Amino acid sequence: MIDTSSKATAERCATLRLSGPLGLAQAAGLLELAREALASPEEAVRLDWRGAEGVSAAALQVLLALEADLKLTGRKLEPGPAPESVRKMLGVCGLDRMATAAKAKAKTGKKREAVEEQDSVANGARG
């Protein structure tokens, strides 16, 4: 499934939110999104892969065409966060530039305090 909403941000960047399997059946919807992105006045288009479950050759062709068309107009396609499975597929295709690693969640609450306490004890033992 592809979320067909592309939102402009304060960074003058449209975001394409991709979700579900991106197969041949979804390529037509992705093509429509690409056309919307090209028609927008935004300086860049960011790919948000967080909801994507996979990506096919057909979907990659659409994204590569979007990237080329954006370059022709002096704009760019920016990588966005992606699940590891999608990053692996992009890597196999030599397209790692199209995605970034999802940010790790920071340790919070009692777990963080326990880690900090262990660190201070370990540092005190060394001193």
FENPE-V30081 format. One record per backbone hydrogen bond with DSSP energy under -0.5 kcal/mol. CO is the residue of the C=O (numbers start at 1). NH is the residue of the N-H. If there is no record, write none. Layout:
# FENPE-V30081
CO|NH + CO|NH
This chain:
# FENPE-V30081
1|19 + 2|4 + 4|6 + 5|7 + 5|17 + 7|15 + 9|12 + 12|43 + 12|44 + 13|9 + 14|46 + 15|7 + 15|17 + 16|18 + 16|48 + 17|3 + 18|51 + 20|53 + 20|54 + 21|23 + 22|56 + 23|26 + 23|27 + 24|27 + 24|28 + 26|30 + 27|31 + 28|32 + 29|33 + 30|34 + 31|35 + 32|36 + 33|37 + 34|38 + 35|39 + 36|40 + 43|76 + 44|14 + 45|78 + 46|16 + 46|48 + 47|49 + 48|18 + 49|52 + 49|83 + 51|20 + 54|22 + 56|60 + 57|61 + 58|62 + 59|63 + 60|64 + 61|65 + 62|66 + 63|67 + 64|68 + 65|69 + 66|70 + 67|71 + 68|72 + 69|73 + 70|73 + 70|75 + 71|74 + 76|45 + 76|78 + 78|47 + 80|100 + 81|49 + 81|50 + 82|102 + 83|87 + 84|88 + 85|89 + 86|90 + 87|91 + 88|92 + 89|93 + 90|95 + 91|94 + 95|98 + 96|99 + 98|80 + 100|82 + 108|111 + 108|112 + 109|113 + 110|114 + 111|115 + 112|116 + 113|117 + 114|118 + 115|119 + 116|120 + 117|121 + 118|122 + 119|123 + 120|124 + 121|125 + 122|126 + 123|127
